Amino acid sequence: MTEATLTLADAARMMRDAVKDRSYRATPLGLDVARYYRWKKNEWGATAETLRDYEAILARLALYFADLELADFAPPVGTERLRECWDHFWGDRSARTRAKVRSVWVDFFEWGVRERSLHGNPARALSRPKIRDTRIDTFMPSIVSSILAAQAYPADWCLADLVLRYGVRRSGLVNAQPKDFDVERRLFTCRTKGGRIYEIPIVDDDFWLKLGLLQIEAQLQPEHWLLYRQDTRRMKVPDEDATEFVTFADRRQGYAEITRRKHTIQPTGKLAHLWWYRCLVRAGLVEKGTTAGMNMHRGRHTAATELLRSSHNLKLAKLLLGHADISSTDRYSQLDTADLAMALLHSFEAEV
């Protein structure tokens, strides 16, 4: 009898399945991860997005050390075990990703010290990875204009406008509902990751006009969602609406691709990602089927940069982006040497 060989692909698939069906909780460490998860959800009050991120990281730890218990992670041995797991799963990932993993571990083992009598937090001895300065490109004004001009459906235009000119992140789009838009005060209440809620003034009349058209066209209710699920199918249509014809037994039938949009089902982050690339396809910026290369987050950087260029006020950019800490906003200010040259020119003119 031939002995079956477990490939790396098989092992990776088994690990993904263990996270999805939560079978990782059958391991000794996984049991404590489940206890921590319940505490984080019910007592600490973590959002579903935070819980999903934390669980994915801790599930890998539980599966990697499936034969160990929480007590086996007491420092200094536990610290070395974490380094081994860190290198195995995240050794080739960015410093920002590895820093996130470390922060999740610090929180989990802090809980273990407090509630499970673990002798010391092994994650605190891990040095936080140094995050190098990175240049994140923004969209040129012509690109912003072309993306907006290509969106015929009002929801697409409004959502793209929120990304490109108001810096709303993906989770903000996912959570956006008609009830979040105050027409009288001209404000959008943005609900984003970590349960953060902040207000953005929507100052252009076109946005409110298109939002009104959308509410009429899609018959939106306050509890519906601005982002929608799309279903495009080839269907029978009257001859005047057909884009192609097929003849069956001397009878001609017209067909066309019909797109139906559902605003009644809560969207997901993945749906928002695919929606963004459909917008780029319409603008002729990427080929159909492309799902990488022009990340939506560049729109957030674009909005912050344009506001800084016009206002020269980092605190206003902080309000726009909904940051709790202004140091986070500073990373979004992608000003370049052209901006520096203009500022220098103005300063020299002032001296004359």
C-alpha positions in Angstrom: 0.0 0.0 0.0 1.4 3.4 -1.1 1.8 5.9 1.7 0.1 9.2 1.0 2.3 12.3 0.9 1.1 15.6 2.3 2.1 18.4 0.1 2.6 22.0 1.2 -0.5 23.0 -0.7 -2.5 20.3 1.2 -1.1 21.5 4.5 -2.0 25.1 3.7 -5.5 24.2 2.7 -6.0 22.1 5.9 -4.9 25.1 7.9 -7.3 27.5 6.2 -10.1 25.0 6.7 -9.2 24.7 10.4 -9.5 28.5 10.8 -12.8 28.6 8.9 -14.5 25.8 10.8 -12.7 26.7 14.0 -11.5 23.1 14.5 -8.2 24.7 15.7 -10.1 25.1 19.0 -9.6 21.3 19.5 -6.0 22.0 20.3 -5.0 22.8 23.9 -3.9 26.3 23.0 -7.0 26.7 20.7 -9.2 26.3 23.8 -7.7 29.3 25.4 -7.9 31.2 22.1 -11.6 30.5 22.2 -11.9 31.8 25.8 -9.9 34.9 24.8 -12.2 35.4 21.8 -15.3 35.4 23.9 -13.7 37.9 26.4 -12.6 40.1 23.5 -16.1 40.1 22.0 -18.4 40.3 25.0 -16.4 42.2 27.6 -13.8 44.2 25.7 -16.4 44.9 22.9 -14.3 44.2 19.8 -15.9 44.6 16.4 -16.5 41.7 14.0 -13.6 42.9 11.8 -11.2 43.1 14.7 -12.3 39.6 15.9 -11.7 38.2 12.5 -8.2 39.6 12.2 -7.2 38.5 15.7 -8.7 35.0 15.3 -6.8 34.3 12.1 -3.5 35.2 13.7 -4.1 33.2 16.9 -5.5 30.2 15.1 -2.2 29.8 13.2 -0.4 29.9 16.5 -2.6 27.3 18.0 -2.2 25.0 14.9 1.5 25.5 14.7 1.9 24.4 18.3 -1.0 22.0 18.4 0.7 19.9 21.1 1.4 22.8 23.5 -0.7 24.5 26.2 -0.8 28.1 27.3 1.6 27.4 30.2 4.2 26.2 27.7 4.6 29.8 26.5 6.0 31.3 29.7 9.1 33.3 28.9 11.9 32.9 28.0 11.1 29.6 26.2 7.8 31.0 25.0 9.4 34.0 23.4 11.6 31.8 21.3 8.6 29.7 20.3 6.8 32.8 19.1 9.9 33.9 17.1 9.8 30.5 15.4 6.1 30.9 14.5 6.6 34.5 13.5 9.3 33.5 11.0 7.4 30.6 9.7 4.2 32.4 8.8 5.2 36.0 8.6 8.9 36.1 7.9 8.5 37.4 4.4 5.6 39.8 5.1 6.0 43.6 5.6 7.1 45.1 8.9 3.7 46.6 9.4 2.1 43.1 9.1 4.6 41.6 11.6 4.0 44.5 14.0 0.3 43.8 13.9 0.9 40.1 14.7 3.1 41.1 17.6 0.4 43.4 19.0 -2.2 40.7 18.8 0.1 38.3 20.6 0.8 40.9 23.3 -2.9 41.3 24.0 -3.6 37.6 24.0 -0.8 36.7 26.4 -1.6 39.7 28.6 -5.0 38.2 28.9 -3.4 34.8 29.7 -1.3 36.4 32.5 -4.4 38.1 34.0 -6.9 35.3 33.7 -5.1 32.0 33.2 -2.1 32.6 35.5 0.5 32.5 32.8 3.9 33.3 34.3 4.9 36.3 32.1 4.0 37.6 28.7 6.4 36.1 26.1 5.3 38.5 23.3 6.6 41.6 25.1 10.2 40.5 24.7 9.7 40.6 20.9 11.1 43.8 19.4 8.6 45.7 17.4 9.7 45.6 13.7 11.0 48.9 12.4 8.6 50.2 9.8 10.6 51.9 7.0 9.3 54.9 5.2 7.4 53.9 2.1 6.2 56.1 -0.8 2.5 55.5 -1.6 1.5 56.9 -4.9 -1.6 59.1 -5.2 -4.0 59.5 -8.1 -3.4 62.4 -10.5 -6.4 64.8 -10.7 -7.0 63.6 -14.3 -7.3 60.0 -13.0 -9.8 61.1 -10.3 -11.9 62.9 -12.9 -11.8 60.0 -15.3 -12.9 57.5 -12.6 -15.8 59.6 -11.6 -16.9 60.4 -15.2 -17.1 56.7 -16.0 -19.6 55.9 -13.3 -23.1 56.0 -14.8 -24.9 54.4 -11.9 -25.4 56.9 -9.1 -24.2 54.6 -6.3 -20.9 54.0 -8.1 -20.3 57.7 -8.5 -21.2 58.5 -4.9 -19.0 55.7 -3.5 -16.1 56.6 -5.8 -16.4 60.2 -4.7 -16.3 59.2 -1.0 -13.0 57.3 -1.7 -11.3 59.8 -4.0 -12.3 63.2 -2.6 -13.2 62.4 1.0 -10.7 59.6 1.8 -13.2 57.1 3.1 -11.6 53.7 3.6 -13.0 50.4 2.5 -14.8 49.5 5.7 -16.5 53.0 5.6 -18.0 52.1 2.3 -19.1 48.7 3.4 -21.0 50.2 6.4 -22.5 53.2 4.5 -26.3 53.4 4.6 -28.7 56.0 3.4 -29.5 56.9 7.1 -25.9 58.0 7.5 -26.4 61.0 5.2 -27.8 64.1 6.7 -29.1 66.2 3.8 -29.9 69.3 6.0 -26.5 69.4 7.7 -24.8 68.0 4.6 -22.9 65.5 6.7 -21.9 61.8 6.3 -21.5 59.8 9.5 -18.7 57.4 8.6 -18.5 54.1 10.6 -15.2 52.4 10.0 -12.9 49.8 11.4 -12.5 49.4 15.2 -16.0 50.8 15.7 -14.8 54.3 15.1 -17.5 56.9 14.1 -16.8 60.3 12.7 -18.5 62.9 10.6 -17.4 64.2 7.2 -19.0 67.3 5.6 -20.0 66.6 2.0 -19.7 69.9 0.3 -20.3 69.3 -3.4 -23.9 69.6 -4.7 -23.3 66.9 -7.3 -23.0 64.3 -4.5 -26.4 65.1 -3.0 -28.0 65.3 -6.4 -26.8 61.8 -7.3 -27.6 60.4 -3.9 -31.2 61.6 -4.4 -31.3 60.1 -7.9 -30.1 56.8 -6.4 -32.7 56.7 -3.7 -35.4 57.2 -6.4 -33.9 54.7 -8.9 -33.1 51.9 -6.4 -35.9 52.7 -4.0 -33.5 52.8 -1.2 -34.7 52.6 2.4 -32.8 54.0 5.4 -31.6 50.6 6.4 -30.4 49.6 2.9 -26.7 49.8 1.9 -25.0 52.2 -0.5 -22.7 49.4 -1.7 -24.6 46.7 -3.5 -24.3 43.1 -4.7 -24.3 42.8 -8.5 -25.7 40.0 -10.6 -25.1 40.2 -14.3 -26.7 37.5 -16.5 -27.4 36.9 -20.2 -31.2 37.1 -20.5 -34.0 37.1 -23.0 -35.1 40.7 -23.8 -37.3 42.4 -26.3 -35.8 43.0 -29.7 -35.3 46.8 -29.1 -33.2 46.0 -26.0 -31.2 43.2 -27.5 -27.4 43.2 -28.2 -27.4 39.9 -30.0 -29.9 37.6 -31.6 -30.3 33.8 -31.9 -32.6 32.1 -34.3 -34.4 28.9 -33.3 -36.7 27.1 -35.8 -37.1 30.4 -37.8 -37.9 32.3 -34.6 -35.5 35.1 -33.6 -34.9 35.7 -30.0 -33.0 38.7 -28.6 -30.5 38.5 -25.7 -28.6 41.0 -23.6 -26.5 41.0 -20.4 -28.7 42.4 -17.7 -27.2 43.7 -14.5 -29.3 43.6 -11.3 -28.1 45.4 -8.2 -29.2 44.5 -4.6 -28.8 47.1 -1.9 -30.7 45.0 0.7 -27.9 42.6 1.6 -25.0 43.8 3.8 -21.8 44.0 1.7 -18.4 42.7 2.6 -14.8 43.9 2.2 -14.2 41.5 -0.7 -17.3 42.8 -2.5 -16.0 46.4 -2.0 -12.6 45.4 -3.5 -14.2 43.9 -6.6 -16.5 46.9 -6.9 -13.5 49.2 -7.0 -11.9 47.4 -9.9 -15.1 47.4 -11.8 -15.0 51.2 -11.5 -11.5 51.2 -12.8 -12.4 49.0 -15.7 -15.2 51.4 -16.7 -12.7 54.2 -16.7 -10.4 52.3 -19.0 -7.6 52.2 -16.4 -7.3 48.4 -16.0 -8.3 45.4 -18.1 -11.4 43.4 -17.2 -10.7 40.8 -14.6 -7.9 42.8 -13.0 -8.1 42.8 -9.1 -4.7 44.2 -8.1 -2.3 47.1 -9.0 -4.4 50.2 -8.3 -5.4 49.7 -4.6 -8.5 51.6 -3.4 -6.4 52.9 -0.4 -4.6 55.2 -2.8 -7.8 57.2 -3.0 -7.5 57.8 0.7 -4.0 59.1 0.3 -5.1 61.2 -2.6 -7.9 62.9 -0.7 -5.5 63.7 2.3 -2.8 65.0 0.0 -5.1 67.3 -2.0 -6.5 68.7 1.3 -3.0 69.3 2.6 -2.0 71.1 -0.6 -4.9 73.4 -0.4 -5.1 74.0 3.4 -1.5 73.3 4.6 -3.3 72.1 7.8 -2.5 68.6 9.1 -5.2 68.8 11.7 -7.9 69.3 9.0 -6.5 66.2 7.2 -6.8 64.3 10.6 -10.5 65.3 10.8 -11.1 64.2 7.2 -9.5 60.8 7.7 -11.0 60.2 11.2 -7.7 59.5 12.8 -7.4 59.4 16.6 -3.7 60.2 16.5 -2.2 62.9 14.2 0.9 60.8 13.7 -1.2 58.4 11.7 -2.3 61.3 9.5 1.3 62.3 8.8 1.9 59.1 6.9 -0.9 60.0 4.5 0.7 63.4 3.5 2.3 62.4 0.2 3.6 65.8 -0.7 6.5 65.8 -3.1 9.4 68.1 -4.3 7.0 70.0 -6.5 5.0 71.0 -3.4 8.3 71.9 -1.7 9.4 74.0 -4.6 6.1 75.9 -4.7 6.4 76.6 -0.9 10.0 77.8 -1.3 9.0 80.1 -4.2 6.2 81.7 -2.1 8.6 82.2 0.8 11.2 83.8 -1.4 8.6 86.1 -2.9 7.5 87.1 0.6 11.1 88.2 1.4 11.3 90.5 -1.7 
